[in-house]
């Protein structure tokens, strides 16, 4: 588990280091549940319950999981900053 996460700033186009407050791992230990990298709620690891974040990454650039609400907020921030959507 990494001690800090990389948070992408869509406006500045740069990362900032943020403490790994929720103890996130790219691969949850039980494989079925983890916490949202943004808000911390417990989410199911599935096609419908979680999304790979465009904003929260590890040191090598892999995205952590976020809930559907936080993923929608990321997409709004991305559009506002003028970045292309996936």
N, C-alpha and C positions, 0 to 999 in steps of 0.2 A: 504494500500500500504506500502510495506517495504521500509525503507530508504536505505538499502544496499542489493546487490545481492551477492550470493556466486558463484565465478567463479572457476571451477575445472581446475587444472593444470594436464594435462595428464602425463607429465614427472615427476613431483614431487609427484604426487598422494596426493594432498592436495588442500584445498580451500583457496582462498583469498577473502576478502571483497572488493566489488567495489560499489561506489555510484550508486544509481538507477537514473541515469541521465535522462532516458526517461520516468520516472514515470510509469514503467511497473506494470501490475497487472496480476495475473494468469488467471483471468477471465476478459477480456476486458469489459468495461461498456456497449458498444453497442452490444457486442457479435459477431461482424462481422469483425472488423479491430483492429489491434494492431501494435506495432512497434517491429521490430526484436531486440532481446535482445543484439545481437552482434553489428550490424551496424546501427540500428535505422531507417531503411526504413519502411514505412508503408506496412504491409502485410495483406492479407485476412486470416481470421481464417477459414480454410477449409482443406480437405484432400489433396489438391494439392498445396495450397499456403503457408503452414507453417508446421513446424516440431517441436516436443518437443525436446528441447536442451539437449544434453548430457553434456554440459559444464556450462550452466547458470541455477542456482537453487535458490529457496527461502531457508529460514532458516530450513525448515523441509525436504528439498530434492526434492520438486516438480520442474520439469523443466519448464522454460519459453519458449515461442515460438521464433523460428528463421526462417529466410528465407531459401529457398532451397540452395542458394549459401553458406551461412554461415554454414548450416548443413553439406554440402559437405566438407568444410574446417575443421569442427570438426572431421569428419570421417578420413580425411587424418592425422590430428594431433594424433588421437587415434591410427591409424595403425603405425605411425612413433614411437610412444611411446611404442608400443608392447602390447597395451590393446586389448582385444577381442572385436570384433564388436558384435552388437546385432543381 
